[in-house]
Amino acid sequence: RYKIYQKYVTSPERVAEARRDFEVDMNELATKLMHRQYLVGGQFTRADLSVASMLSLLVKPPEHPFPWPEYPNAETRAFCDDYREHPVTRWVRKIYRDHRR
């Protein structure tokens, strides 16, 4: 966490840059998933597991095996709320629903 903080939270400009990068990446993923259920091929793979796992804190799927802490502040909650209905977060919820039993 410290390394992430050092890289992205050193200034308001860096935070804004990280948010723009995140938005670009989420939209690229949404484009890749537009007409497919999985990232690679026609079945669930490590790629799907990896991406869904990395985004699980943003999505907080109920099927996740660990309890979720509350968001640390209103800004973080607002950031996550902004992505609640993004195509990729809907995909993450579906991946957890379909593959985490």
N, C-alpha and C positions, 0 to 999 in steps of 0.2 A: 504494500500500500504506500509506503514511503517513497519508493521509486516513482510510482504513478503520480503521487502528489508533487514530487520534485519536477517531473516532466510537464505536467499539464496545469498545475494550479499555482504557478509562480507569479502570474499577473492576470488581470481581467482579460487582457488581449489573448493570452494563452488559453484561458478557459473558453473564450469565444471561438478560437481556432479549433480547439478540440471538439467543441459542439458542432461546428461546421463539418469537420472531418467525419464525425459520427453520423451526421445526417446523410452525407454522401455515401458512406458505407452501408447504412441501412437501406437507402434507396437502391443501391447497386444489388444488394441481396434481394430486395423485393422484385427487381427486374428479373433476376435469375430464377426466382421462384414463381414467377407469374403464371406459367403454364405447366408447372410440375409440382409434384408432392415432395420430392427429395432433392437435395443439392447435387448429388452425383448418382446417375443411373436411376433405376426404377425401384430401388428398395432402400430402407433405412441403413445408413452407414455411419462410420466414425465421424465423417464430416458433419452430418446432421446432429449427432450427439455432441460434438465439440461446440458448434455454433449455438445450439439450444442451451447447453450448459453455461457458456460464457454470457448469454443474454438472460439467464434465469433470474438474476437479481433485479433486472429491469422489469421483467414480466411477473415474477413471483407466482409461478404456476402452483396450484394447490397440490399437485401430484409430486412436487419436489420432496425428497426424503427428510429435509431438515426444516425446522421452523424458521420463519422469516422474521428478522428484527424490524422494528418500525423504522421508517426513513429518518435519517439523522436531523433533517431540517425541512422547512417548507420549500426551499429551492429545489432540493433533491426530489421531493414529492411532486412538485410541479413538472420537473424534467421528465420523470417517469410517466406522469399523467399525459404529457404531450405525445407520448408514444403508445398509449394504451390501445388504440385502434389501428396502429400502423400495420401494414400487411405482414411484416416480419414478426412482430409480437404476436399477431394472431397465429402465424405459422408455429412459433415456439410453443404457444399454448396447445396447439393441435399435436405437435410432436410429443409433448409430455403426456397429453391425454391418451394418445394412441400407443405410446411405447414405454410408459412408466407405470407398471402395474405391480 
